[in-house]
């Protein structure tokens, strides 16, 4: 995909905006300086659901070009044609491993799509061994299995740390190695129920837990879309989110 970013030409001492593909082909249009001699803001692609984590906004705050994509099929964050991340807070990691049983399939898909996949674990690793009363040996076995899959796991302590780590990778890939962003992959395992959960949770403000609650209560996306605010609020835990859900379901499409 042809992502636009901010470039700097040292020869002209000039900042300009252009797409990566255009600059790679033509260089700086004003003076002809080739792509390899130009620098640019690191471009980071996020799945739209990552907006809730605050990491995309933090990346923008440290001078990155952020692109939000709805429904990335593989990974949560992409910085080149070969480096992509699955980002997990501690609770997300345990939820996908123990409850949803999707952790390894997601990592398998990531590794199949990108030659340098990375698992970003946000929080203290020791919490994996103390949360939910899980046998520490099983937790260690899970971590060992991820290592054997060839997926390195990097620990960051908070969303700001995640933003800094992702920026570092993006700069290294795009500026030093001149790698372009390419989105790859497909989901290898997504049952029919999971397809509905995935579709619904892609809406900003509706997480996977909320999607499951809504689908369990109403039985279909069609029924959710036609539900009133009062009916939505009958679902445990929805409360004020009902207004947001109703607004999303009834919003008129206005193409730019």
Backbone as JSON, one array per atom type, in Angstrom:
{
  "sequence": "XXXXXXXXXXXXXXXXXXXXXXXXXXXXXXXXXXXXXXXXXXXXXXXXXXXXXXXXXXXXXXXXXXXXXXXXXXXXXXXXXXXXXXXXXXXXXXXXXXXXXXXXXXXXXXXXXXXXXXXXXXXXXXXXXXXXXXXXXXXXXXXXXXXXXXXXXXXXXXXXXXXXXXXXXXXXXXXXXXXXXXXXXXXXXXXXXXXXXXXXXXXXXXXXXXXXXXXXXXXXXXXXXXXXXXXXXXXXXXXXXXXXXXXXXXXXXXXX",
  "N": [[0.84, -1.19, 0.0], [0.39, 2.3, -0.61], [1.77, 4.37, 1.38], [1.65, 7.61, 2.82], [4.02, 9.99, 4.01], [6.08, 12.21, 6.05], [8.93, 13.71, 4.75], [12.49, 14.41, 4.79], [14.84, 16.38, 3.17], [18.16, 16.64, 3.11], [19.88, 17.94, 1.4], [18.4, 20.07, 0.33], [17.55, 21.14, 2.65], [14.85, 20.77, 3.48], [11.49, 20.0, 4.27], [8.99, 17.74, 3.2], [5.89, 16.29, 2.06], [5.03, 13.11, 0.85], [4.21, 10.09, -0.93], [5.53, 6.86, -0.04], [6.03, 5.08, -2.15], [6.12, 6.82, -4.39], [8.34, 8.45, -3.79], [10.33, 6.55, -3.65], [10.47, 5.83, -6.31], [10.95, 8.27, -7.71], [12.54, 9.93, -6.15], [13.4, 13.03, -4.44], [11.24, 15.38, -5.61], [11.88, 18.05, -6.08], [14.68, 18.38, -6.24], [15.79, 16.02, -7.05], [17.16, 14.32, -5.37], [17.98, 11.05, -4.44], [15.91, 8.33, -3.18], [17.32, 6.78, -1.28], [18.9, 8.61, -0.01], [17.3, 10.21, 1.45], [15.44, 11.02, 4.44], [12.74, 10.02, 6.6], [9.72, 10.37, 8.56], [9.06, 7.67, 10.75], [6.8, 5.18, 9.67], [3.95, 3.65, 10.97], [1.75, 1.01, 11.07], [-1.37, 0.32, 12.44], [-3.76, -1.98, 13.7], [-7.2, -1.15, 13.85], [-8.41, -1.65, 16.31], [-6.43, -1.31, 18.14], [-6.43, 1.29, 18.9], [-7.72, 1.65, 21.29], [-5.83, 0.99, 23.16], [-4.18, 3.13, 23.39], [-1.65, 3.29, 22.33], [-1.24, 4.0, 19.53], [-1.77, 6.84, 19.57], [0.25, 7.65, 21.32], [2.47, 7.04, 19.77], [2.17, 8.88, 17.7], [2.69, 11.12, 19.19], [5.42, 10.96, 19.55], [6.55, 11.64, 17.19], [5.87, 9.98, 14.96], [4.47, 8.62, 11.95], [1.26, 7.65, 11.83], [-0.83, 5.05, 10.79], [-4.08, 3.92, 10.62], [-5.67, 0.89, 10.29], [-8.58, -0.89, 9.45], [-9.44, -4.05, 10.74], [-6.97, -5.71, 10.45], [-5.78, -8.68, 9.23], [-3.74, -10.27, 10.18], [-1.69, -9.96, 12.97], [-1.11, -7.03, 15.09], [0.3, -4.69, 14.79], [2.28, -3.26, 12.25], [5.44, -2.71, 10.77], [7.1, -3.02, 8.61], [7.85, -4.91, 5.59], [8.55, -7.27, 6.68], [8.58, -7.24, 9.47], [6.36, -7.52, 12.08], [3.98, -7.15, 14.74], [2.41, -8.84, 17.46], [0.53, -7.54, 19.91], [0.22, -7.81, 23.38], [-1.35, -7.13, 26.38], [-0.97, -8.21, 29.8], [-3.39, -9.4, 30.75], [-4.7, -9.79, 28.29], [-3.0, -11.63, 27.08], [-3.3, -13.9, 28.76], [-6.03, -14.31, 28.46], [-6.27, -14.95, 25.72], [-4.71, -17.23, 25.67], [-5.63, -19.06, 27.73], [-8.51, -18.88, 27.87], [-9.7, -18.2, 25.28], [-8.14, -19.73, 23.63], [-6.55, -19.03, 21.43], [-4.05, -18.02, 21.19], [-1.68, -19.35, 20.22], [-2.4, -19.94, 17.6], [-2.68, -17.39, 16.53], [-0.05, -16.46, 16.74], [1.19, -18.3, 15.11], [0.04, -17.64, 12.64], [1.11, -15.06, 12.39], [3.85, -15.56, 12.22], [3.87, -17.05, 9.88], [3.19, -15.14, 8.03], [4.99, -13.0, 8.24], [8.49, -12.6, 8.16], [9.98, -11.85, 10.35], [8.57, -11.97, 13.04], [7.19, -10.56, 16.08], [6.36, -10.85, 19.48], [4.86, -8.64, 21.57], [4.83, -8.11, 24.88], [3.01, -6.48, 27.2], [3.58, -5.19, 30.24], [4.46, -6.59, 33.49], [6.33, -9.51, 33.32], [6.35, -11.35, 35.39], [3.79, -11.27, 36.37], [2.37, -13.03, 34.82], [2.88, -15.41, 36.03], [1.64, -15.24, 38.42], [-0.99, -14.46, 38.19], [-4.43, -15.46, 38.13], [-4.01, -17.89, 39.34], [-2.61, -19.89, 37.97], [-0.68, -22.79, 37.27], [2.73, -22.31, 37.66], [4.61, -23.81, 36.21], [3.23, -24.51, 33.91], [2.86, -22.01, 32.77], [5.52, -21.37, 32.23], [6.05, -23.36, 30.39], [4.4, -22.56, 28.3], [5.63, -20.13, 27.55], [8.09, -21.18, 26.74], [7.26, -22.68, 24.55], [6.46, -20.69, 22.78], [8.94, -19.55, 22.26], [10.17, -21.7, 20.94], [8.67, -21.71, 18.66], [9.85, -19.75, 17.28], [9.28, -17.09, 17.68], [10.21, -14.17, 18.96], [9.85, -12.73, 22.24], [9.18, -9.65, 23.55], [9.37, -7.6, 26.36], [7.51, -4.88, 27.5], [6.88, -2.21, 29.78], [4.66, -0.55, 29.89], [2.12, 1.26, 27.94], [3.5, 3.5, 26.83], [6.13, 2.6, 26.78], [5.78, 0.55, 24.93], [5.16, 2.05, 22.63], [7.61, 3.38, 22.22], [9.29, 1.2, 21.73], [8.17, 0.13, 19.37], [8.54, 2.29, 17.64], [11.34, 2.32, 17.5], [11.88, -0.08, 16.12], [10.56, 0.51, 13.72], [12.02, 2.71, 12.73], [14.52, 1.52, 12.37], [13.96, -0.47, 10.46], [12.83, 1.01, 8.3], [14.35, 3.38, 7.83], [17.13, 2.74, 8.2], [17.39, 0.18, 6.97], [15.87, 0.48, 4.73], [13.38, -0.76, 4.22], [10.13, -1.42, 2.99], [6.69, -0.95, 3.96], [4.51, -3.66, 3.93], [1.46, -5.35, 3.88], [0.62, -8.5, 4.99], [-0.66, -11.91, 4.91], [-3.16, -14.18, 6.33], [-5.96, -15.25, 8.29], [-5.66, -18.34, 9.81], [-7.29, -19.86, 11.35], [-10.46, -19.4, 12.04], [-13.37, -19.78, 13.3], [-16.96, -19.96, 12.55], [-18.4, -18.65, 14.61], [-16.34, -17.14, 15.65], [-15.84, -15.44, 13.5], [-18.04, -13.72, 13.57], [-17.62, -12.49, 16.07], [-15.16, -11.28, 15.56], [-15.81, -9.51, 13.48], [-17.68, -7.79, 14.75], [-16.2, -6.8, 16.93], [-14.4, -5.18, 15.69], [-15.39, -2.65, 15.45], [-14.87, 0.62, 16.65], [-14.52, 1.03, 20.08], [-15.9, -1.2, 20.8], [-14.98, -3.96, 22.3], [-13.61, -7.36, 22.26], [-14.71, -8.83, 24.37], [-17.08, -7.42, 24.92], [-18.32, -7.8, 22.44], [-18.78, -10.58, 22.47], [-20.56, -10.76, 24.63], [-22.76, -9.31, 23.64], [-23.46, -10.81, 21.35], [-24.07, -13.24, 22.53], [-26.32, -12.57, 23.94], [-28.16, -11.46, 22.03], [-27.94, -13.02, 19.73], [-27.41, -12.57, 17.0], [-25.76, -10.39, 14.61], [-27.46, -8.83, 13.12], [-29.7, -8.6, 14.8], [-28.57, -7.19, 16.91], [-27.97, -4.81, 15.64], [-30.48, -3.73, 15.24], [-31.43, -3.28, 17.75], [-32.73, -1.34, 20.47], [-31.52, 1.38, 22.57], [-32.29, 0.9, 25.23], [-32.77, -1.86, 25.1], [-30.22, -2.77, 24.52], [-28.92, -2.07, 26.85], [-29.81, -3.97, 28.57], [-28.05, -6.0, 28.5], [-25.61, -7.44, 30.51], [-23.06, -5.37, 31.82], [-22.94, -3.56, 29.69], [-24.24, -0.91, 29.75], [-23.37, 2.48, 29.57], [-22.05, 2.13, 27.19], [-23.9, 1.34, 25.39], [-25.03, 3.53, 24.09], [-22.96, 4.33, 22.39], [-22.73, 2.04, 20.82], [-25.25, 1.95, 19.58], [-25.09, 4.31, 18.12], [-23.02, 3.71, 16.31], [-24.19, 1.61, 14.89], [-26.27, 2.84, 13.57], [-25.2, 4.9, 12.16], [-24.83, 7.04, 9.35], [-23.32, 6.23, 6.28], [-20.72, 8.1, 4.95], [-18.8, 8.63, 2.43], [-15.44, 9.77, 1.95]],
  "CA": [[0.0, 0.0, 0.0], [1.2, 3.49, -0.84], [1.59, 5.21, 2.54], [2.21, 8.97, 2.74], [4.69, 10.39, 5.23], [6.85, 13.45, 5.98], [10.32, 13.45, 4.37], [13.46, 15.51, 4.94], [15.94, 16.38, 2.2], [19.28, 17.39, 3.67], [20.46, 18.78, 0.35], [17.59, 21.29, 0.23], [17.1, 21.51, 4.0], [13.44, 20.97, 3.18], [10.54, 18.93, 4.62], [7.88, 17.63, 2.27], [5.06, 15.1, 2.22], [4.81, 12.36, -0.38], [4.06, 8.66, -0.66], [6.77, 6.1, -0.06], [6.24, 4.54, -3.49], [6.51, 7.9, -5.29], [9.69, 8.88, -3.49], [11.24, 5.48, -4.03], [10.6, 5.84, -7.77], [11.39, 9.54, -8.29], [13.35, 10.74, -5.26], [12.81, 14.32, -4.1], [10.81, 15.97, -6.88], [12.46, 19.39, -6.26], [16.11, 18.4, -6.56], [16.21, 14.74, -7.58], [17.87, 13.51, -4.4], [17.36, 9.72, -4.47], [15.22, 7.78, -2.0], [18.27, 6.26, -0.29], [19.55, 9.74, 0.67], [16.28, 10.96, 2.17], [14.94, 10.44, 5.68], [11.32, 10.31, 6.78], [9.11, 9.91, 9.79], [8.71, 6.25, 10.69], [5.38, 4.89, 9.45], [3.53, 2.5, 11.76], [0.37, 0.63, 10.78], [-2.05, -0.29, 13.58], [-5.14, -2.44, 13.62], [-8.05, -0.12, 14.44], [-8.74, -1.96, 17.7], [-5.32, -0.89, 19.0], [-6.65, 2.66, 19.36], [-8.13, 1.61, 22.69], [-4.64, 0.83, 24.01], [-3.49, 4.42, 23.51], [-0.32, 3.24, 21.73], [-1.14, 4.84, 18.32], [-1.67, 8.25, 19.94], [1.57, 7.86, 21.89], [3.42, 7.03, 18.66], [2.05, 10.18, 17.04], [3.33, 12.09, 20.08], [6.89, 10.87, 19.47], [6.92, 11.98, 15.82], [5.68, 8.88, 14.01], [3.31, 8.7, 11.06], [0.41, 6.53, 12.23], [-1.88, 4.66, 9.85], [-5.04, 3.01, 11.25], [-6.3, 0.0, 9.31], [-9.61, -1.75, 10.03], [-9.41, -5.5, 10.52], [-5.76, -6.39, 10.0], [-6.03, -10.1, 9.38], [-2.65, -10.87, 10.94], [-0.92, -9.0, 13.76], [-1.73, -5.79, 15.59], [1.14, -3.57, 14.39], [3.19, -3.61, 11.16], [6.4, -1.63, 10.5], [7.8, -3.26, 7.34], [7.38, -6.09, 4.89], [8.97, -8.48, 7.38], [8.44, -7.1, 10.93], [5.02, -7.22, 12.57], [3.85, -7.43, 16.17], [1.19, -9.16, 18.19], [0.68, -6.85, 21.21], [-0.63, -8.38, 24.4], [-1.24, -6.84, 27.8], [-0.95, -9.46, 30.55], [-4.74, -10.0, 30.73], [-4.97, -10.23, 26.92], [-2.21, -12.84, 26.86], [-3.93, -15.0, 29.48], [-7.34, -14.54, 27.85], [-6.09, -15.66, 24.45], [-4.09, -18.54, 25.92], [-6.43, -19.95, 28.57], [-9.95, -18.83, 27.61], [-10.04, -18.24, 23.85], [-7.27, -20.72, 22.99], [-6.19, -18.49, 20.11], [-2.72, -17.41, 21.25], [-0.7, -20.0, 19.35], [-2.82, -19.81, 16.2], [-2.36, -16.02, 16.12], [1.4, -16.37, 16.56], [1.5, -19.1, 13.92], [-0.32, -16.82, 11.48], [2.06, -13.96, 12.32], [5.13, -16.11, 11.74], [3.68, -17.48, 8.5], [3.03, -13.97, 7.17], [6.13, -12.1, 8.34], [9.71, -13.37, 8.45], [10.5, -11.43, 11.65], [7.44, -11.66, 13.94], [7.55, -10.24, 17.46], [5.29, -10.76, 20.48], [5.07, -7.56, 22.54], [4.09, -8.35, 26.12], [2.97, -5.19, 27.9], [3.39, -5.42, 31.67], [5.52, -7.36, 34.12], [6.22, -10.93, 33.0], [6.08, -12.13, 36.61], [2.35, -11.34, 36.59], [1.88, -14.24, 34.17], [3.07, -16.54, 36.93], [0.88, -15.04, 39.66], [-2.4, -14.18, 37.9], [-5.41, -16.53, 37.89], [-3.65, -19.13, 40.02], [-2.16, -20.89, 37.0], [0.55, -23.49, 37.62], [3.88, -21.63, 37.05], [5.27, -24.67, 35.23], [2.46, -24.41, 32.67], [3.18, -20.71, 32.2], [6.86, -21.47, 31.65], [5.95, -24.21, 29.19], [3.8, -21.72, 27.27], [6.68, -19.22, 27.09], [9.07, -21.99, 26.02], [6.67, -23.05, 23.27], [6.52, -19.5, 21.92], [10.33, -19.44, 21.83], [10.43, -22.76, 19.97], [8.0, -21.31, 17.42], [10.67, -18.75, 16.6], [8.69, -15.76, 17.86], [10.79, -13.52, 20.15], [8.91, -12.0, 23.09], [9.77, -8.45, 24.14], [8.55, -7.07, 27.44], [7.47, -3.44, 27.77], [6.21, -2.04, 31.06], [3.44, 0.25, 29.77], [1.9, 1.66, 26.55], [4.56, 4.4, 26.36], [7.26, 1.74, 26.44], [5.44, -0.13, 23.69], [5.3, 3.03, 21.55], [9.04, 3.6, 21.99], [9.84, -0.01, 21.13], [7.69, 0.03, 18.0], [9.22, 3.34, 16.87], [12.72, 1.88, 17.28], [11.85, -1.07, 15.05], [10.15, 1.18, 12.48], [13.15, 3.5, 12.24], [15.56, 0.6, 11.92], [13.52, -1.13, 9.24], [12.51, 1.91, 7.19], [15.41, 4.34, 7.56], [18.43, 2.09, 8.06], [17.36, -0.95, 6.04], [15.07, 0.87, 3.56], [12.31, -1.72, 3.99], [8.81, -0.82, 2.82], [5.59, -1.64, 4.65], [3.59, -4.47, 3.16], [0.56, -6.08, 4.75], [0.55, -9.87, 4.53], [-1.23, -12.93, 5.77], [-4.57, -14.49, 6.47], [-6.26, -16.01, 9.5], [-5.74, -19.76, 9.49], [-8.34, -20.53, 12.13], [-11.48, -18.45, 12.48], [-14.66, -20.45, 13.17], [-18.07, -19.06, 12.22], [-18.68, -17.79, 15.76], [-15.23, -16.2, 15.74], [-16.0, -14.44, 12.45], [-18.99, -12.72, 14.07], [-16.94, -11.76, 17.14], [-14.11, -10.46, 14.93], [-16.48, -8.45, 12.74], [-18.3, -6.84, 15.67], [-15.19, -6.16, 17.79], [-13.61, -4.23, 14.9], [-15.96, -1.31, 15.65], [-14.17, 1.33, 17.72], [-15.26, 1.1, 21.33], [-16.51, -2.5, 21.09], [-13.95, -4.97, 22.43], [-14.04, -8.73, 22.01], [-15.58, -9.24, 25.47], [-18.39, -6.81, 24.68], [-18.89, -8.47, 21.28], [-19.27, -11.89, 22.9], [-21.75, -10.53, 25.47], [-23.86, -8.89, 22.77], [-23.86, -11.93, 20.49], [-24.69, -14.26, 23.38], [-27.65, -12.08, 24.35], [-29.07, -11.21, 20.9], [-27.87, -14.15, 18.8], [-26.95, -12.23, 15.65], [-25.4, -8.98, 14.41], [-28.68, -8.18, 12.63], [-30.54, -8.27, 15.96], [-27.86, -6.14, 17.65], [-28.08, -3.56, 14.87], [-31.84, -3.2, 15.34], [-31.8, -3.14, 19.16], [-32.78, 0.01, 21.03], [-30.57, 1.6, 23.67], [-32.81, 0.19, 26.41], [-32.55, -3.3, 24.91], [-28.77, -3.0, 24.62], [-28.53, -1.93, 28.26], [-30.2, -5.18, 29.3], [-26.89, -6.89, 28.48], [-24.72, -7.11, 31.65], [-21.79, -4.72, 31.53], [-22.99, -2.65, 28.56], [-24.47, 0.4, 30.34], [-23.21, 3.65, 28.71], [-21.55, 1.71, 25.88], [-25.06, 1.14, 24.52], [-25.21, 4.73, 23.26], [-21.94, 4.26, 21.35], [-23.07, 0.93, 19.92], [-26.4, 2.38, 18.8], [-24.62, 5.34, 17.18], [-22.26, 3.02, 15.26], [-25.09, 0.78, 14.09], [-27.21, 3.67, 12.8], [-24.48, 6.0, 11.51], [-24.93, 7.07, 7.89], [-22.04, 6.17, 5.61], [-20.4, 9.3, 4.17], [-17.45, 8.46, 1.88], [-14.68, 11.01, 1.81]],
  "C": [[0.88, 1.24, 0.0], [0.99, 4.5, 0.3], [2.3, 6.55, 2.37], [2.85, 9.32, 4.08], [5.44, 11.7, 4.99], [8.32, 13.12, 5.78], [11.19, 14.66, 4.65], [14.58, 15.32, 3.93], [17.05, 17.26, 2.75], [19.89, 18.34, 2.66], [19.73, 20.12, 0.26], [17.26, 21.89, 1.6], [15.6, 21.78, 3.98], [12.63, 19.75, 3.6], [9.41, 18.92, 3.59], [7.12, 16.34, 2.53], [4.84, 14.43, 0.87], [4.68, 10.89, 0.01], [5.41, 7.96, -0.76], [7.06, 5.59, -1.46], [6.71, 5.62, -4.46], [7.96, 8.31, -5.07], [10.7, 7.8, -3.86], [11.49, 5.49, -5.54], [11.28, 7.1, -8.29], [12.38, 10.33, -7.43], [12.63, 12.02, -4.9], [12.51, 15.08, -5.39], [11.46, 17.32, -7.13], [13.9, 19.35, -6.75], [16.64, 17.06, -7.08], [17.02, 13.88, -6.63], [17.2, 12.14, -4.3], [16.79, 9.3, -3.12], [16.21, 7.38, -0.89], [18.96, 7.37, 0.49], [18.56, 10.58, 1.48], [15.92, 10.25, 3.47], [13.46, 10.81, 5.82], [10.85, 9.86, 8.15], [8.83, 8.42, 9.69], [7.21, 6.08, 10.56], [5.03, 3.62, 10.2], [2.06, 2.24, 11.47], [-0.21, -0.11, 11.97], [-3.39, -0.85, 13.15], [-6.0, -1.43, 14.37], [-8.37, -0.38, 15.91], [-7.63, -1.58, 18.67], [-5.48, 0.54, 19.48], [-7.04, 2.69, 20.83], [-6.94, 1.51, 23.64], [-3.94, 2.15, 24.26], [-2.14, 4.45, 22.82], [-0.23, 4.06, 20.44], [-0.99, 6.33, 18.63], [-0.3, 8.57, 20.53], [2.64, 7.87, 20.79], [3.36, 8.35, 17.89], [2.76, 11.26, 17.87], [4.84, 12.04, 20.07], [7.32, 10.9, 17.99], [6.91, 10.79, 14.87], [4.47, 9.18, 13.13], [2.46, 7.46, 11.31], [-0.68, 6.3, 11.2], [-2.78, 3.65, 10.56], [-5.75, 2.21, 10.17], [-7.38, -0.83, 10.01], [-9.34, -3.21, 9.71], [-8.13, -6.02, 9.86], [-5.96, -7.88, 10.25], [-4.97, -10.78, 10.24], [-1.89, -9.77, 11.67], [-1.72, -7.78, 14.16], [-1.01, -4.56, 15.07], [2.11, -4.05, 13.31], [4.12, -2.43, 10.89], [7.22, -1.85, 9.24], [7.2, -4.48, 6.66], [7.72, -7.38, 5.63], [8.79, -8.43, 8.89], [7.02, -6.69, 11.28], [4.9, -7.73, 14.0], [2.45, -7.93, 16.52], [1.37, -8.53, 19.56], [-0.3, -7.44, 22.21], [-0.32, -7.74, 25.76], [-1.34, -8.18, 28.54], [-2.31, -10.16, 30.5], [-5.09, -10.53, 29.35], [-4.26, -11.55, 26.63], [-2.9, -14.04, 27.5], [-5.29, -15.34, 28.88], [-7.21, -15.34, 26.56], [-5.52, -17.06, 24.65], [-5.05, -19.5, 26.61], [-7.89, -20.04, 28.12], [-10.28, -19.03, 26.13], [-9.28, -19.33, 23.09], [-6.89, -20.29, 21.57], [-4.75, -18.0, 20.05], [-1.77, -18.03, 20.22], [-1.1, -19.91, 17.88], [-2.51, -18.41, 15.67], [-0.86, -15.88, 15.86], [1.84, -17.18, 15.35], [1.19, -18.29, 12.65], [0.68, -15.68, 11.28], [3.38, -14.43, 11.73], [5.03, -16.55, 10.28], [3.67, -16.29, 7.54], [4.27, -13.09, 7.12], [7.37, -12.87, 8.8], [10.31, -13.01, 9.8], [9.34, -11.0, 12.57], [7.93, -11.39, 15.35], [6.28, -10.23, 18.32], [5.67, -9.68, 21.48], [4.2, -7.83, 23.76], [4.17, -7.09, 26.97], [2.63, -5.42, 29.37], [4.54, -6.24, 32.22], [5.31, -8.85, 33.86], [5.85, -11.76, 34.22], [4.58, -12.23, 36.9], [1.72, -12.55, 35.89], [1.9, -15.42, 35.11], [2.21, -16.43, 38.2], [-0.61, -14.81, 39.43], [-3.19, -15.47, 37.71], [-5.03, -17.87, 38.53], [-3.19, -20.24, 39.1], [-0.84, -21.5, 37.47], [1.73, -22.82, 36.92], [4.6, -22.49, 36.01], [4.55, -24.64, 33.88], [2.74, -23.07, 31.97], [4.55, -20.76, 31.52], [6.85, -22.31, 30.38], [5.36, -23.42, 28.02], [4.85, -20.78, 26.68], [7.73, -19.97, 26.27], [8.57, -22.37, 24.63], [6.72, -21.9, 22.29], [7.94, -19.32, 21.39], [10.66, -20.48, 20.76], [9.74, -22.49, 18.63], [8.83, -20.32, 16.62], [10.1, -17.36, 16.65], [9.31, -15.14, 19.11], [9.74, -12.73, 20.92], [9.66, -10.85, 23.76], [8.83, -7.91, 25.19], [8.65, -5.55, 27.5], [6.6, -3.24, 29.01], [4.87, -1.33, 30.96], [3.27, 0.67, 28.32], [2.98, 2.6, 26.0], [5.8, 3.6, 25.97], [7.02, 0.98, 25.14], [5.62, 0.8, 22.49], [6.77, 3.26, 21.21], [9.69, 2.4, 21.31], [9.44, -0.13, 19.66], [8.36, 1.07, 17.11], [10.65, 2.92, 16.54], [12.78, 0.89, 16.12], [11.53, -0.41, 13.71], [11.3, 1.98, 11.89], [14.25, 2.6, 11.68], [15.2, -0.04, 10.58], [13.44, -0.15, 8.06], [13.65, 2.86, 6.83], [16.76, 3.66, 7.31], [18.43, 1.01, 6.99], [16.54, -0.68, 4.78], [14.03, -0.18, 3.19], [10.98, -0.98, 3.88], [7.77, -1.62, 3.59], [4.75, -2.4, 3.64], [2.76, -5.29, 4.13], [0.35, -7.47, 4.17], [-0.43, -10.67, 5.37], [-2.73, -13.08, 5.72], [-4.76, -15.28, 7.75], [-6.43, -17.47, 9.13], [-6.88, -20.45, 10.22], [-9.31, -19.48, 12.66], [-12.84, -19.1, 12.27], [-15.77, -19.44, 12.92], [-18.41, -18.13, 13.37], [-17.6, -16.73, 15.9], [-15.31, -15.11, 14.68], [-16.95, -13.33, 12.91], [-18.35, -11.86, 15.15], [-15.91, -10.8, 16.55], [-14.72, -9.26, 14.21], [-17.0, -7.37, 13.69], [-17.25, -6.1, 16.49], [-14.32, -5.17, 17.03], [-14.13, -2.8, 15.05], [-15.29, -0.64, 16.84], [-15.06, 1.44, 18.96], [-15.94, -0.2, 21.71], [-15.39, -3.54, 21.13], [-14.51, -6.36, 22.23], [-14.99, -9.21, 23.11], [-16.98, -8.71, 25.31], [-19.1, -7.49, 23.5], [-19.5, -9.82, 21.66], [-20.55, -11.74, 23.73], [-22.97, -10.18, 24.62], [-24.38, -10.05, 21.92], [-24.54, -13.03, 21.3], [-26.11, -13.87, 23.75], [-28.62, -12.01, 23.17], [-29.04, -12.32, 19.84], [-27.39, -13.84, 17.41], [-26.59, -10.74, 15.59], [-26.62, -8.2, 13.92], [-29.56, -7.73, 13.8], [-29.89, -7.17, 16.8], [-28.07, -4.8, 16.96], [-29.46, -2.92, 15.02], [-32.28, -2.95, 16.79], [-31.81, -1.67, 19.58], [-31.73, 0.14, 22.13], [-31.01, 0.86, 24.92], [-32.56, -1.3, 26.3], [-31.06, -3.64, 25.04], [-28.32, -2.97, 26.08], [-29.01, -3.09, 29.13], [-29.05, -6.18, 29.37], [-25.96, -6.51, 29.63], [-23.41, -6.48, 31.18], [-21.82, -3.72, 30.39], [-23.17, -1.21, 29.03], [-24.3, 1.53, 29.32], [-22.7, 3.29, 27.31], [-22.69, 1.54, 24.89], [-25.25, 2.33, 23.59], [-24.22, 4.71, 22.1], [-22.28, 3.17, 20.33], [-24.22, 1.33, 19.0], [-25.99, 3.42, 17.74], [-23.87, 4.71, 16.02], [-23.2, 2.28, 14.32], [-26.04, 1.59, 13.21], [-26.53, 4.81, 12.05], [-24.58, 5.91, 10.01], [-23.54, 7.07, 7.3], [-21.84, 7.4, 4.73], [-18.97, 9.16, 3.64], [-16.76, 9.78, 1.71], [-14.45, 11.31, 0.33]]
}
